[in-house]
Amino acid sequence: MILLRNSFKNRWMKPLQASILQHRYLGTSTYLASTPVKDTKTFQKFKLKQAKMQRDNNVPVYLKAGFRDKVLFNVSLGVFSINLIWIFCTIRDFIKNY
């Protein structure tokens, strides 16, 4: 029999008990999963944004949210480019030193 350490209560437990404990603390309860969502303003705004993102208008997904996405994409691209250049310079320095 394999015993596992229970990090919540500082005692040893059987694997079946560990899986039950994991489901209780990390899983979604059936009550939460089966609760219907009420029609609120926030939910309606979410549905409108979802419809906008799913529309087929030949615009890439990373640019559909407008200016904010353009800025985020360009900053990410810039950081990636700078790090790529830095990697090549580091490799060049390693080759020069050896």
DRENKOLNU-458452 format. One record per residue (C-alpha): x, y, z; residue in three letters; residue number from 1. Coordinates in steps of 0.25 Angstrom, whole numbers, plus 5000, padded with zeros to 4 digits. Layout:
N
ATOM      u      v      w   code   pos
ATOM      X      Y      Z    Ala   NUM
...
//
This chain:
98
ATOM      u      v      w   code   pos
ATOM   5000   5000   5000    Met     1
ATOM   5005   5014   4996    Ile     2
ATOM   5003   5025   5006    Leu     3
ATOM   5004   5040   5002    Leu     4
ATOM   5007   5052   5010    Arg     5
ATOM   4995   5061   5012    Asn     6
ATOM   5000   5075   5012    Ser     7
ATOM   4987   5081   5017    Phe     8
ATOM   4987   5073   5031    Lys     9
ATOM   5001   5068   5033    Asn    10
ATOM   4997   5053   5033    Arg    11
ATOM   4999   5041   5023    Trp    12
ATOM   4987   5037   5015    Met    13
ATOM   4984   5026   5005    Lys    14
ATOM   4984   5029   4990    Pro    15
ATOM   4968   5029   4989    Leu    16
ATOM   4967   5039   5000    Gln    17
ATOM   4977   5048   4993    Ala    18
ATOM   4969   5048   4980    Ser    19
ATOM   4956   5051   4988    Ile    20
ATOM   4964   5063   4995    Leu    21
ATOM   4970   5068   4982    Gln    22
ATOM   4956   5068   4975    His    23
ATOM   4950   5075   4987    Arg    24
ATOM   4961   5086   4988    Tyr    25
ATOM   4964   5088   4973    Leu    26
ATOM   4952   5083   4965    Gly    27
ATOM   4939   5090   4962    Thr    28
ATOM   4927   5085   4970    Ser    29
ATOM   4915   5081   4962    Thr    30
ATOM   4907   5092   4969    Tyr    31
ATOM   4916   5103   4963    Leu    32
ATOM   4916   5096   4949    Ala    33
ATOM   4901   5095   4948    Ser    34
ATOM   4897   5108   4953    Thr    35
ATOM   4890   5116   4942    Pro    36
ATOM   4896   5130   4938    Val    37
ATOM   4886   5141   4940    Lys    38
ATOM   4885   5151   4928    Asp    39
ATOM   4892   5164   4934    Thr    40
ATOM   4898   5176   4927    Lys    41
ATOM   4912   5170   4929    Thr    42
ATOM   4908   5157   4922    Phe    43
ATOM   4901   5164   4910    Gln    44
ATOM   4914   5172   4908    Lys    45
ATOM   4922   5159   4909    Phe    46
ATOM   4913   5153   4898    Lys    47
ATOM   4915   5165   4889    Leu    48
ATOM   4930   5164   4891    Lys    49
ATOM   4930   5150   4888    Gln    50
ATOM   4921   5152   4875    Ala    51
ATOM   4931   5162   4871    Lys    52
ATOM   4943   5153   4873    Met    53
ATOM   4936   5142   4866    Gln    54
ATOM   4932   5150   4853    Arg    55
ATOM   4940   5146   4841    Asp    56
ATOM   4945   5159   4835    Asn    57
ATOM   4959   5156   4831    Asn    58
ATOM   4965   5163   4843    Val    59
ATOM   4975   5155   4852    Pro    60
ATOM   4970   5151   4865    Val    61
ATOM   4982   5159   4872    Tyr    62
ATOM   4977   5172   4866    Leu    63
ATOM   4962   5170   4868    Lys    64
ATOM   4961   5178   4881    Ala    65
ATOM   4966   5191   4875    Gly    66
ATOM   4977   5200   4880    Phe    67
ATOM   4980   5192   4893    Arg    68
ATOM   4983   5179   4885    Asp    69
ATOM   4992   5187   4875    Lys    70
ATOM   5000   5193   4886    Val    71
ATOM   5001   5180   4893    Leu    72
ATOM   5005   5172   4881    Phe    73
ATOM   5016   5182   4876    Asn    74
ATOM   5022   5183   4890    Val    75
ATOM   5023   5168   4891    Ser    76
ATOM   5029   5167   4877    Leu    77
ATOM   5039   5178   4881    Gly    78
ATOM   5043   5170   4894    Val    79
ATOM   5044   5157   4886    Phe    80
ATOM   5053   5164   4875    Ser    81
ATOM   5062   5170   4885    Ile    82
ATOM   5064   5157   4893    Asn    83
ATOM   5066   5150   4880    Leu    84
ATOM   5077   5160   4876    Ile    85
ATOM   5083   5158   4890    Trp    86
ATOM   5083   5143   4889    Ile    87
ATOM   5091   5144   4875    Phe    88
ATOM   5101   5154   4882    Cys    89
ATOM   5103   5144   4894    Thr    90
ATOM   5105   5132   4884    Ile    91
ATOM   5115   5141   4876    Arg    92
ATOM   5123   5144   4889    Asp    93
ATOM   5123   5129   4893    Phe    94
ATOM   5129   5126   4879    Ile    95
ATOM   5139   5137   4880    Lys    96
ATOM   5144   5133   4894    Asn    97
ATOM   5146   5118   4890    Tyr    98
//
